[in-house]
Amino acid sequence: MNWEQIAYVAFTIMLALVMAGIILYYYNPKRKKKVEEPKFRMLDKDEEEQEHQR
């Protein structure tokens, strides 16, 4: 193996580790409430608008 191939493999492994870190950070159970909150807030807003239209 020459240095170019070693650098390519190292860069690929580094990118895979960064991607795994992002996935683990985002899907951490401690963050679930913060991640899901905007979805529920949007649904609550839609329900409020429907009630005002009645």
N, C-alpha and C positions, 0 to 999 in steps of 0.2 A: 504494500500500500504506500502510495506517495502522500505528500502533505495535502494536496488538493482533495484527495478522497477522504482523508482523516478529517479535514475541515468540514467537508460536506456532511459526513456522518455526524460529527459533533453538532453542527448547526441544526440538523434534522432532529436530533435527540433533544437539543435545547428547546426547539419550537414545540415538540411534543410535550415536554415538561411544563412549559408555559401554558399550553392549552389545557393540560390536566389540572394545573393550579387554578386557572380561571373557572373551570367546570366545578371543581371542588369548592371554591369560594362561593360561587353563585348558588349551588344547590345545597349548601350547608343548612341543616335543619334550624340552626339558630337564626338564620336570615329569612326563613320562610314567611314570617308575618310581614316583614318589610317588603319582600318581593311581591306578595299577594295583595297588599294593601291598595295599590292603585286600581287593580281590577275591581275590587269590591266597592271602592269609592266611586268608580265610574258607573257601576250597576246601581248604586244607591242614588246617584244623580239622575239616572234615567227614570227610576221609580218616582222620584220627587217631581220631575217634569210631567209625568203621566198623571199624577194626582192633581197638579195645578191645572191641567187641561180639562179635567172633569168638572 
